[in-house]
């Protein structure tokens, strides 16, 4: 059984001393105050910039430059029984930033490992390290995020390869004992299809390292969308709140038929108004966007009618040859024509036969459908406070007919209003599911009320049969307990793997592993929410229970 113990100052000191000999004193932080990449307010501290709590505050950080240094750091962590929490660039904003589940963990910061190992136009792939940012590939919504880190958290981008976990091919992983593994065809030395064929020979291992603490991924292959001959960005607006149902149903159908190739995102009227650059509109919003307040829907409806906007707007793009683009546009118009009051706008790049469109022609977009990184959305967090604002995301996975999303949305919207926050929709549509992301903007003074809202959103979603695809570090235990099929068989299985591969519990304890919960019962339950001890007790009872295997029937 892996044991995660509270690390005393002397043990941490010895670990940092040894790490300094390997990495250099300038590449370790003995406290969390300095050393991270700069955050939203220019700060370089480790932790969650959107929280005042210290429950998940790290004790310091180490910053290796290469895979060999990662191996040495992991072996030192085993030697000193020190907990590491891995981040790529530490920009997981809204989900905890560079904070850790277990307080006083040492951040294993990989942003210095930032090479593009290989990039090939012929086969449209790249092999990247954790710290890589700007490549012509599908990028996260906030452009300074790590392509590798976003992929491992099953994050999304906006090109046809925007479902990053499906575009990943081949990994290099430092295991908890410091050993080095390559997955897929990489299991054969110098195999030429390592970044081309994900399946490999034998069991597929890549999935073990998504949202997990079973290893440190140091290289990752990612497939890239070739630059098209012709390109158009499309915006589809529908006027009524209930039009979300046909909007989502039509989008997902067009995706299943490969008419739309990238994942559309959907904004609601609040987000549309907030993203407006019209000073009069922003002035109307600002009257209400302050602590303990929200913008009333009659005000949003007044703005919507005055501007002739939709209540919902979907954003996506079309990619193809010069001959294909006009036909795709006609198909889009016909598909949405059955929705009364629909409006379709596009920005077209008809292109030249045999010549690819460059990113320079397209320039920066509000949503990076062409893979051009942007930091523009960062400004939204300050829209409620003027400076020093924050946000947190709740992101359930929901079927893509539109009916289920609308039902969930009405419940979540009312919860949000009752908590005196604004509902900000950032829904991502895929062929067979929707990620119903609600982005909650708050001030740090409102953190307690926001956390209560988040807890209720999680509970409501579970009652409706949905679970978030990722979550803040402070809520990983709450979501994991919802994985209750066959008395938490999933947690029992992953716990067995964790205990076997990482007996000292040094890698990212608490990241969807039952190993943390055993320790929290003894060390940290009192510092967490009042009902956490009950949650941990229930999990512990389940993971220690042997499965009941029914007798075969003939």
PyMOL commands that set and color helices and strands:
alter all, ss='L'
color gray80, all
select helices_A, chain A and resi 9-23+25-27+67-80+147-152+164-167+184-187+206-209+241-256+269-274+279-286+297-307+322-336+359-362+376-382+403-418+444-463+473-480+489-501+514-523+525-527+532-543
alter helices_A, ss='H'
color red, helices_A
select strands_A, chain A and resi 28-29+60-62+84-87+106-109+116-120+125-128+168-175+180-182+215-223+230-238+265-268+312-320+343-349+390-399+424-425+427-429+433-442
alter strands_A, ss='S'
color yellow, strands_A
deselect
rebuild
show_as cartoon
